[in-house]
Amino acid sequence: LSHLAAHEAARARNHTHFIILEDDLILGGSVRSVRARLSAALAELPPSADMLYLEACYEDCRNVRYSRSCRHIGRAHRPYCGGGILFTAAGSARVLRNAKPPWSSIDEMYSELIDDLTLEAYIVAPPILYQSFFFGSSLSLLSPGTGRYTGSVSEYPTRLSSGTTHPG
């Protein structure tokens, strides 16, 4: 099922929120910790949000905006991934209005729509999902062989796969 078909199906069923998950994702912690971090991120998500990235993305983290009032999410700048995303109904409608006909890969289309402020996107920090090493992920925060996150949740805001630091 393509991303755009998933958006169409969610609209047809009048979902207020839905998640697209690709099949090569692994949890970034125990089920209990992932559930707690997702709940905290959703509690901070502004009503105007269109989407929430749940996975580690290729993003220039120097441009992600964080606030002191939101400890679990940051405003995305130009993420490049599509494996684990929560969409709001309004965000899904914006995707359908602006991504048809498709002009590029879905990852690139989402990224461009966020960069030009058509979509308001956020990223969970730290991510709750990662691509599996089995499928060739190059995320350095995961342990080769096990695919487990090797850093602690408390250090994530200052330790990224690219070696850059988050502001604030």
MDTraj code that builds the backbone (N, CA, C; nanometers):
import mdtraj as md
import numpy as np

residues = "LEU SER HIS LEU ALA ALA HIS GLU ALA ALA ARG ALA ARG ASN HIS THR HIS PHE ILE ILE LEU GLU ASP ASP LEU ILE LEU GLY GLY SER VAL ARG SER VAL ARG ALA ARG LEU SER ALA ALA LEU ALA GLU LEU PRO PRO SER ALA ASP MET LEU TYR LEU GLU ALA CYS TYR GLU ASP CYS ARG ASN VAL ARG TYR SER ARG SER CYS ARG HIS ILE GLY ARG ALA HIS ARG PRO TYR CYS GLY GLY GLY ILE LEU PHE THR ALA ALA GLY SER ALA ARG VAL LEU ARG ASN ALA LYS PRO PRO TRP SER SER ILE ASP GLU MET TYR SER GLU LEU ILE ASP ASP LEU THR LEU GLU ALA TYR ILE VAL ALA PRO PRO ILE LEU TYR GLN SER PHE PHE PHE GLY SER SER LEU SER LEU LEU SER PRO GLY THR GLY ARG TYR THR GLY SER VAL SER GLU TYR PRO THR ARG LEU SER SER GLY THR THR HIS PRO GLY".split()
xyz = np.array([
    [0.0858, -0.1182, 0.0000],
    [0.0000, 0.0000, 0.0000],
    [0.0899, 0.1238, 0.0000],
    [0.0683, 0.2134, -0.0917],
    [0.1496, 0.3338, -0.0992],
    [0.1068, 0.4336, 0.0077],
    [0.1945, 0.5290, 0.0359],
    [0.1613, 0.6335, 0.1333],
    [0.0366, 0.7103, 0.0905],
    [0.0290, 0.7471, -0.0359],
    [-0.0867, 0.8244, -0.0803],
    [-0.2146, 0.7427, -0.0717],
    [-0.2068, 0.6132, -0.0986],
    [-0.3246, 0.5270, -0.0826],
    [-0.3646, 0.5169, 0.0642],
    [-0.2672, 0.5151, 0.1546],
    [-0.2974, 0.5129, 0.2983],
    [-0.3685, 0.6419, 0.3393],
    [-0.3250, 0.7555, 0.2842],
    [-0.3927, 0.8835, 0.3123],
    [-0.5376, 0.8789, 0.2627],
    [-0.5582, 0.8260, 0.1436],
    [-0.6941, 0.8139, 0.0883],
    [-0.7814, 0.7243, 0.1762],
    [-0.7258, 0.6118, 0.2201],
    [-0.8014, 0.5186, 0.3043],
    [-0.8366, 0.5823, 0.4388],
    [-0.7439, 0.6547, 0.4975],
    [-0.7708, 0.7211, 0.6256],
    [-0.8794, 0.8265, 0.6097],
    [-0.8755, 0.8997, 0.4995],
    [-0.9789, 1.0009, 0.4740],
    [-1.1153, 0.9358, 0.4562],
    [-1.1197, 0.8261, 0.3826],
    [-1.2462, 0.7561, 0.3581],
    [-1.3079, 0.7034, 0.4877],
    [-1.2226, 0.6723, 0.5853],
    [-1.2704, 0.6194, 0.7133],
    [-1.2851, 0.7286, 0.8200],
    [-1.2622, 0.8538, 0.7809],
    [-1.2736, 0.9685, 0.8721],
    [-1.1858, 0.9568, 0.9969],
    [-1.0651, 0.9044, 0.9812],
    [-0.9724, 0.8961, 1.0944],
    [-0.9239, 1.0357, 1.1325],
    [-0.9186, 1.0632, 1.2611],
    [-0.8644, 1.1919, 1.3055],
    [-0.7122, 1.1878, 1.3094],
    [-0.6547, 1.0713, 1.3321],
    [-0.5104, 1.0482, 1.3307],
    [-0.4870, 0.9088, 1.2740],
    [-0.3735, 0.8884, 1.2113],
    [-0.3327, 0.7549, 1.1701],
    [-0.1820, 0.7532, 1.1555],
    [-0.1259, 0.6338, 1.1602],
    [0.0192, 0.6170, 1.1525],
    [0.0527, 0.5304, 1.0317],
    [0.1538, 0.5728, 0.9585],
    [0.2106, 0.4908, 0.8521],
    [0.3405, 0.4323, 0.9067],
    [0.3487, 0.3000, 0.9065],
    [0.4686, 0.2298, 0.9520],
    [0.5182, 0.1387, 0.8420],
    [0.6444, 0.1524, 0.8076],
    [0.7036, 0.0611, 0.7116],
    [0.7494, -0.0643, 0.7851],
    [0.7804, -0.1690, 0.7103],
    [0.8047, -0.2994, 0.7718],
    [0.9466, -0.3225, 0.8213],
    [1.0341, -0.2237, 0.8110],
    [1.1719, -0.2440, 0.8545],
    [1.2068, -0.1624, 0.9788],
    [1.1079, -0.1345, 1.0628],
    [1.1296, -0.0536, 1.1818],
    [1.1400, -0.1405, 1.3062],
    [1.2202, -0.0930, 1.4008],
    [1.2308, -0.1587, 1.5306],
    [1.2054, -0.0544, 1.6387],
    [1.1607, -0.1006, 1.7540],
    [1.1346, -0.0101, 1.8656],
    [1.2647, 0.0427, 1.9231],
    [1.2629, 0.1676, 1.9644],
    [1.3783, 0.2314, 2.0272],
    [1.3730, 0.2210, 2.1784],
    [1.3386, 0.1058, 2.2290],
    [1.3292, 0.0827, 2.3726],
    [1.2232, -0.0219, 2.3999],
    [1.1924, -0.0389, 2.5265],
    [1.0885, -0.1357, 2.5634],
    [0.9525, -0.0842, 2.5172],
    [0.8572, -0.1724, 2.5076],
    [0.7218, -0.1325, 2.4691],
    [0.6710, -0.0272, 2.5676],
    [0.6951, -0.0476, 2.6958],
    [0.6500, 0.0472, 2.7980],
    [0.7134, 0.1857, 2.7777],
    [0.8447, 0.1909, 2.7528],
    [0.9093, 0.3215, 2.7359],
    [0.8663, 0.3894, 2.6060],
    [0.8480, 0.3118, 2.4996],
    [0.8023, 0.3689, 2.3727],
    [0.6618, 0.4258, 2.3893],
    [0.5753, 0.3523, 2.4558],
    [0.4385, 0.4005, 2.4802],
    [0.4408, 0.5292, 2.5624],
    [0.5232, 0.5343, 2.6654],
    [0.5317, 0.6541, 2.7496],
    [0.5855, 0.7734, 2.6710],
    [0.6889, 0.7511, 2.5891],
    [0.7460, 0.8619, 2.5110],
    [0.6495, 0.9089, 2.4031],
    [0.5755, 0.8162, 2.3412],
    [0.4755, 0.8551, 2.2412],
    [0.3639, 0.9354, 2.3075],
    [0.3173, 0.8916, 2.4218],
    [0.2124, 0.9652, 2.4942],
    [0.2586, 1.1058, 2.5295],
    [0.3830, 1.1188, 2.5757],
    [0.4364, 1.2502, 2.6109],
    [0.4469, 1.3395, 2.4873],
    [0.4913, 1.2830, 2.3759],
    [0.5029, 1.3607, 2.2517],
    [0.3662, 1.4061, 2.2032],
    [0.2677, 1.3172, 2.2088],
    [0.1332, 1.3540, 2.1639],
    [0.0725, 1.4615, 2.2533],
    [0.1027, 1.4585, 2.3809],
    [0.0512, 1.5611, 2.4724],
    [0.1082, 1.6986, 2.4392],
    [0.2274, 1.7035, 2.3828],
    [0.2922, 1.8301, 2.3469],
    [0.2613, 1.8744, 2.2046],
    [0.2066, 1.7877, 2.1233],
    [0.1825, 1.8192, 1.9825],
    [0.0777, 1.9292, 1.9707],
    [0.1106, 2.0406, 1.9063],
    [0.0136, 2.1498, 1.8944],
    [-0.1049, 2.1116, 1.8052],
    [-0.2201, 2.1712, 1.8275],
    [-0.3384, 2.1412, 1.7449],
    [-0.3161, 2.1702, 1.5967],
    [-0.2229, 2.2592, 1.5655],
    [-0.1954, 2.2959, 1.4268],
    [-0.1049, 2.1950, 1.3546],
    [-0.0524, 2.0966, 1.4263],
    [0.0427, 2.0013, 1.3676],
    [-0.0243, 1.9165, 1.2598],
    [0.0521, 1.8885, 1.1556],
    [0.0069, 1.8011, 1.0482],
    [0.0630, 1.6602, 1.0614],
    [0.1844, 1.6498, 1.1148],
    [0.2496, 1.5196, 1.1207],
    [0.3539, 1.5164, 1.2310],
    [0.3815, 1.3941, 1.2779],
    [0.4810, 1.3709, 1.3817],
    [0.5678, 1.2539, 1.3380],
    [0.6960, 1.2818, 1.3150],
    [0.7901, 1.1763, 1.2779],
    [0.8244, 1.0960, 1.4018],
    [0.8106, 0.9645, 1.3920],
    [0.8350, 0.8751, 1.5042],
    [0.9716, 0.8083, 1.4965],
    [1.0358, 0.8176, 1.3824],
    [1.1621, 0.7478, 1.3616],
    [1.2786, 0.8456, 1.3517],
    [1.3982, 0.7891, 1.3595],
    [1.5182, 0.8681, 1.3374],
    [1.5225, 0.9049, 1.1900],
    [1.5333, 1.0342, 1.1608],
    [1.5290, 1.0832, 1.0232],
    [1.6609, 1.1475, 0.9853],
    [1.6839, 1.1533, 0.8580],
    [1.7971, 1.2296, 0.8081],
    [1.7519, 1.3748, 0.8058],
    [1.7895, 1.4472, 0.9071],
    [1.7456, 1.5854, 0.9278],
    [1.8665, 1.6658, 0.9720],
    [1.8769, 1.7884, 0.9266],
    [1.9812, 1.8782, 0.9749],
    [1.9347, 1.9301, 1.1104],
    [1.9815, 1.8671, 1.2133],
    [1.9299, 1.8945, 1.3480],
    [1.9614, 2.0353, 1.3977],
    [2.0531, 2.1038, 1.3319],
    [2.0794, 2.2439, 1.3694],
    [1.9595, 2.3317, 1.3401],
    [1.8722, 2.2864, 1.2488],
    [1.7556, 2.3653, 1.2104],
    [1.6254, 2.3191, 1.2749],
    [1.6297, 2.2101, 1.3508],
    [1.5098, 2.1658, 1.4239],
    [1.4908, 2.2621, 1.5395],
    [1.3668, 2.3073, 1.5586],
    [1.3391, 2.4047, 1.6651],
    [1.2784, 2.3345, 1.7852],
    [1.3392, 2.3568, 1.8990],
    [1.2927, 2.3015, 2.0256],
    [1.2494, 2.4163, 2.1146],
    [1.1620, 2.3870, 2.2074],
    [1.1235, 2.4889, 2.3049],
    [1.1350, 2.4286, 2.4439],
    [1.1501, 2.5138, 2.5411],
    [1.1625, 2.4664, 2.6794],
    [1.0328, 2.4036, 2.7281],
    [0.9195, 2.4395, 2.6687],
    [0.7908, 2.3844, 2.7121],
    [0.7609, 2.2484, 2.6480],
    [0.8340, 2.2130, 2.5438],
    [0.8129, 2.0846, 2.4759],
    [0.9423, 2.0049, 2.4805],
    [0.9507, 1.9151, 2.5745],
    [1.0738, 1.8378, 2.5937],
    [1.0808, 1.7131, 2.5066],
    [0.9683, 1.6732, 2.4457],
    [0.9641, 1.5462, 2.3741],
    [0.9503, 1.5599, 2.2229],
    [0.9320, 1.6810, 2.1740],
    [0.9201, 1.7020, 2.0299],
    [0.9970, 1.8275, 1.9888],
    [1.0340, 1.8321, 1.8622],
    [1.0932, 1.9507, 1.8020],
    [1.0270, 1.9756, 1.6681],
    [1.0234, 2.1009, 1.6269],
    [0.9643, 2.1372, 1.4968],
    [1.0619, 2.0987, 1.3871],
    [1.0173, 2.0138, 1.2973],
    [1.1026, 1.9637, 1.1891],
    [1.1330, 2.0739, 1.0890],
    [1.2494, 2.0627, 1.0277],
    [1.2897, 2.1581, 0.9243],
    [1.2797, 2.0932, 0.7861],
    [1.3523, 1.9860, 0.7649],
    [1.3515, 1.9166, 0.6356],
    [1.3928, 1.7706, 0.6541],
    [1.3105, 1.6942, 0.7271],
    [1.3452, 1.5528, 0.7477],
    [1.3349, 1.4754, 0.6175],
    [1.4085, 1.3677, 0.6100],
    [1.4042, 1.2840, 0.4902],
    [1.3869, 1.1388, 0.5324],
    [1.2640, 1.1008, 0.5556],
    [1.2298, 0.9626, 0.5888],
    [1.0790, 0.9484, 0.5789],
    [1.0321, 0.8278, 0.5814],
    [0.8883, 0.8070, 0.5720],
    [0.8431, 0.6771, 0.6349],
    [0.9279, 0.6173, 0.7172],
    [0.8979, 0.4863, 0.7714],
    [0.8050, 0.4826, 0.8898],
    [0.7991, 0.5904, 0.9670],
    [0.7144, 0.5937, 1.0850],
    [0.6635, 0.7339, 1.1108],
    [0.5430, 0.7640, 1.0635],
    [0.4882, 0.8994, 1.0745],
    [0.3429, 0.8922, 1.1196],
    [0.3097, 0.9743, 1.2187],
    [0.1711, 0.9930, 1.2592],
    [0.1186, 1.1157, 1.1864],
    [0.0008, 1.1048, 1.1266],
    [-0.0622, 1.2162, 1.0561],
    [-0.1920, 1.2551, 1.1241],
    [-0.2213, 1.3833, 1.1229],
    [-0.3536, 1.4304, 1.1622],
    [-0.4408, 1.4301, 1.0367],
    [-0.5725, 1.4380, 1.0562],
    [-0.6624, 1.4427, 0.9402],
    [-0.6330, 1.5655, 0.8548],
    [-0.6083, 1.6794, 0.9190],
    [-0.5779, 1.8017, 0.8439],
    [-0.4471, 1.7867, 0.7672],
    [-0.3479, 1.7267, 0.8301],
    [-0.2199, 1.7057, 0.7628],
    [-0.2327, 1.6119, 0.6445],
    [-0.3094, 1.5065, 0.6625],
    [-0.3313, 1.4118, 0.5542],
    [-0.4021, 1.4790, 0.4368],
    [-0.5002, 1.5633, 0.4668],
    [-0.5701, 1.6362, 0.3599],
    [-0.4726, 1.7273, 0.2851],
    [-0.3809, 1.7917, 0.3576],
    [-0.2809, 1.8778, 0.2922],
    [-0.1877, 1.7959, 0.2030],
    [-0.1496, 1.6773, 0.2511],
    [-0.0662, 1.5898, 0.1679],
    [-0.1398, 1.5567, 0.0389],
    [-0.2645, 1.5161, 0.0502],
    [-0.3401, 1.4777, -0.0696],
    [-0.3601, 1.5951, -0.1655],
    [-0.3789, 1.7149, -0.1129],
    [-0.3952, 1.8333, -0.1999],
    [-0.2653, 1.8714, -0.2693],
    [-0.1521, 1.8472, -0.2040],
    [-0.0257, 1.9003, -0.2542],
    [0.0709, 1.7975, -0.3118],
    [0.0416, 1.6701, -0.2975],
    [0.1345, 1.5673, -0.3456],
    [0.0776, 1.4883, -0.4628],
    [-0.0275, 1.5389, -0.5219],
    [-0.0860, 1.4737, -0.6388],
    [-0.0844, 1.5700, -0.7556],
    [-0.0354, 1.5301, -0.8677],
    [0.0293, 1.4020, -0.8903],
    [0.1680, 1.4003, -0.8247],
    [0.2162, 1.2823, -0.7894],
    [0.3487, 1.2737, -0.7267],
    [0.4554, 1.3296, -0.8198],
    [0.5466, 1.4071, -0.7649],
    [0.6549, 1.4634, -0.8454],
    [0.7899, 1.4060, -0.8077],
    [0.7958, 1.3265, -0.6998],
    [0.9218, 1.2693, -0.6535],
    [0.8892, 1.1533, -0.5593],
    [0.9907, 1.1024, -0.4889],
    [0.9647, 0.9990, -0.3885],
    [0.8843, 1.0603, -0.2748],
    [0.8117, 0.9781, -0.2010],
    [0.7280, 1.0308, -0.0931],
    [0.8131, 1.0983, 0.0135],
    [0.9310, 1.0436, 0.0443],
    [1.0202, 1.1066, 0.1418],
    [1.0559, 1.2485, 0.0991],
    [1.0887, 1.2627, -0.0287],
    [1.1263, 1.3945, -0.0819],
    [1.0059, 1.4883, -0.0849],
    [0.8902, 1.4378, -0.1214],
    [0.7712, 1.5239, -0.1247],
    [0.7362, 1.5752, 0.0154],
    [0.7369, 1.4855, 0.1157],
    [0.7116, 1.5308, 0.2526],
    [0.8133, 1.6377, 0.2922],
    [0.9398, 1.6110, 0.2640],
    [1.0467, 1.7038, 0.3011],
    [1.0266, 1.8415, 0.2386],
    [0.9939, 1.8454, 0.1112],
    [0.9727, 1.9730, 0.0432],
    [0.8489, 2.0455, 0.0957],
    [0.7425, 1.9710, 0.1238],
    [0.6209, 2.0338, 0.1766],
    [0.6411, 2.0887, 0.3177],
    [0.7310, 2.0278, 0.3925],
    [0.7657, 2.0807, 0.5254],
    [0.8554, 2.2030, 0.5103],
    [0.9528, 2.1925, 0.4235],
    [1.0474, 2.3025, 0.4037],
    [0.9781, 2.4291, 0.3542],
    [0.8769, 2.4157, 0.2689],
    [0.8080, 2.5356, 0.2193],
    [0.6877, 2.5752, 0.3067],
    [0.6772, 2.5117, 0.4249],
    [0.5764, 2.5432, 0.5269],
    [0.4331, 2.5066, 0.4867],
    [0.4186, 2.4196, 0.3865],
    [0.2861, 2.3676, 0.3532],
    [0.2395, 2.2725, 0.4625],
    [0.3348, 2.1928, 0.5162],
    [0.3060, 2.0999, 0.6242],
    [0.3793, 2.1433, 0.7503],
    [0.3127, 2.1320, 0.8647],
    [0.3743, 2.1606, 0.9942],
    [0.4096, 2.0273, 1.0588],
    [0.5377, 1.9980, 1.0643],
    [0.5836, 1.8671, 1.1104],
    [0.6697, 1.8785, 1.2351],
    [0.6646, 1.7741, 1.3144],
    [0.7423, 1.7645, 1.4377],
    [0.8132, 1.6300, 1.4397],
    [0.9172, 1.6221, 1.5218],
    [0.9969, 1.5000, 1.5372],
    [0.9978, 1.4634, 1.6849],
    [0.9743, 1.3354, 1.7152],
    [0.9871, 1.2869, 1.8523],
    [1.1358, 1.2834, 1.8871],
    [1.1699, 1.3334, 2.0042],
    [1.3095, 1.3332, 2.0479],
    [1.3189, 1.2763, 2.1889],
    [1.3864, 1.1643, 2.2052],
    [1.4527, 1.0850, 2.1018],
    [1.3505, 1.0058, 2.0214],
    [1.3908, 0.9595, 1.9035],
    [1.2987, 0.8812, 1.8207],
    [1.2525, 0.7559, 1.8952],
    [1.1346, 0.7095, 1.8625],
    [1.0852, 0.5860, 1.9233],
    [1.0966, 0.4677, 1.8280],
    [1.1318, 0.4945, 1.7032],
    [1.1508, 0.3900, 1.6030],
    [1.2810, 0.4132, 1.5276],
    [1.3414, 0.3045, 1.4834],
    [1.4626, 0.3091, 1.4025],
    [1.4499, 0.2074, 1.2918],
    [1.5195, 0.2339, 1.1801],
    [1.5265, 0.1325, 1.0755],
    [1.6202, 0.0232, 1.1227],
    [1.5883, -0.0995, 1.0879],
    [1.6674, -0.2137, 1.1297],
    [1.7999, -0.2189, 1.0535],
    [1.9064, -0.2584, 1.1220],
    [2.0346, -0.2789, 1.0550],
    [2.0259, -0.3923, 0.9545],
    [1.9364, -0.4831, 0.9775],
    [1.9204, -0.5948, 0.8851],
    [1.8911, -0.5446, 0.7452],
    [1.8206, -0.4326, 0.7348],
    [1.7842, -0.3769, 0.6055],
    [1.8794, -0.2664, 0.5609],
    [1.9921, -0.2508, 0.6280],
    [2.0940, -0.1602, 0.5821],
    [2.0912, -0.0205, 0.6403],
    [2.0281, 0.0021, 0.7537],
    [2.0287, 0.1337, 0.8150],
    [2.1713, 0.1706, 0.8544],
    [2.2028, 0.2972, 0.8447],
    [2.3363, 0.3417, 0.8807],
    [2.3372, 0.4283, 1.0059],
    [2.2345, 0.4185, 1.0866],
    [2.2264, 0.5013, 1.2063],
    [2.3315, 0.4580, 1.3074],
    [2.4198, 0.5486, 1.3457],
    [2.5290, 0.5129, 1.4347],
    [2.4862, 0.4994, 1.5799],
    [2.3640, 0.5385, 1.6145],
    [2.3188, 0.5232, 1.7525],
    [2.2668, 0.3826, 1.7812],
    [2.2651, 0.2969, 1.6790],
    [2.2194, 0.1601, 1.6990],
    [2.3392, 0.0670, 1.6971],
    [2.3341, -0.0323, 1.7817],
    [2.4422, -0.1282, 1.7921],
    [2.4385, -0.2260, 1.6757],
    [2.5489, -0.2391, 1.6006],
    [2.5514, -0.3386, 1.4929],
    [2.5272, -0.4784, 1.5499],
    [2.4519, -0.5567, 1.4781],
    [2.4243, -0.6925, 1.5220],
    [2.2947, -0.7042, 1.5997],
    [2.2698, -0.6116, 1.6924],
    [2.1467, -0.6203, 1.7708],
    [2.0429, -0.5205, 1.7245],
    [2.0861, -0.4111, 1.6633],
    [1.9922, -0.3082, 1.6215],
    [1.9353, -0.2298, 1.7377],
    [1.9938, -0.2420, 1.8561],
    [1.9429, -0.1717, 1.9735],
    [2.0083, -0.0357, 1.9881],
    [1.9316, 0.0577, 2.0405],
    [1.9802, 0.1929, 2.0673],
    [2.0894, 0.1846, 2.1725],
    [2.2054, 0.2450, 2.1457],
    [2.3191, 0.2324, 2.2371],
    [2.3347, 0.3511, 2.3298],
    [2.2669, 0.4607, 2.3046],
    [2.2749, 0.5757, 2.3935],
    [2.1627, 0.5720, 2.4951],
    [2.1676, 0.6631, 2.5885],
    [2.0579, 0.6711, 2.6852],
    [1.9584, 0.7749, 2.6388],
    [1.8339, 0.7605, 2.6818],
    [1.7296, 0.8549, 2.6432],
    [1.7662, 0.9947, 2.6891],
    [1.8267, 1.0079, 2.8060],
    [1.8584, 1.1402, 2.8595],
    [1.9672, 1.2116, 2.7804],
    [2.0526, 1.1370, 2.7106],
    [2.1591, 1.2036, 2.6362],
    [2.1218, 1.2338, 2.4920],
    [2.0085, 1.1854, 2.4441],
    [1.9735, 1.2038, 2.3039],
    [1.9756, 1.3485, 2.2588],
    [1.9231, 1.4443, 2.3364],
    [1.9221, 1.5812, 2.2866],
    [2.0596, 1.6366, 2.2524],
    [2.1665, 1.5753, 2.3019],
    [2.2980, 1.6273, 2.2672],
    [2.3813, 1.5296, 2.1866],
    [2.3286, 1.4104, 2.1586],
    [2.4047, 1.3127, 2.0832],
    [2.3238, 1.2647, 1.9646],
    [2.3705, 1.2922, 1.8470],
    [2.2995, 1.2543, 1.7251],
    [2.3895, 1.1711, 1.6370],
    [2.3288, 1.1006, 1.5436],
    [2.4076, 1.0178, 1.4532],
    [2.5050, 1.1010, 1.3716],
    [2.4731, 1.2278, 1.3467],
    [2.5629, 1.3123, 1.2675],
    [2.6708, 1.3779, 1.3540],
    [2.6591, 1.3628, 1.4861],
    [2.7574, 1.4231, 1.5762],
    [2.7261, 1.5664, 1.6122],
    [2.6144, 1.6201, 1.5616],
    [2.5784, 1.7578, 1.5956],
    [2.4979, 1.7587, 1.7252],
    [2.4740, 1.8748, 1.7786],
    [2.3960, 1.8847, 1.9013],
    [2.2678, 1.9611, 1.8772],
    [2.1656, 1.9251, 1.9528],
    [2.0398, 1.9968, 1.9494],
    [2.0547, 2.1267, 2.0266],
    [1.9886, 2.2328, 1.9831],
    [1.9877, 2.3537, 2.0635],
    [1.8981, 2.3341, 2.1835],
    [1.9310, 2.4041, 2.2941],
    [1.8453, 2.4030, 2.4141],
    [1.8271, 2.2671, 2.4651],
])
top = md.Topology()
chain = top.add_chain()
for i, resn in enumerate(residues, 1):
    res = top.add_residue(resn, chain, resSeq=i)
    for name in ("N", "CA", "C"):
        top.add_atom(name, md.element.get_by_symbol(name[0]), res)
traj = md.Trajectory(xyz[None], top)
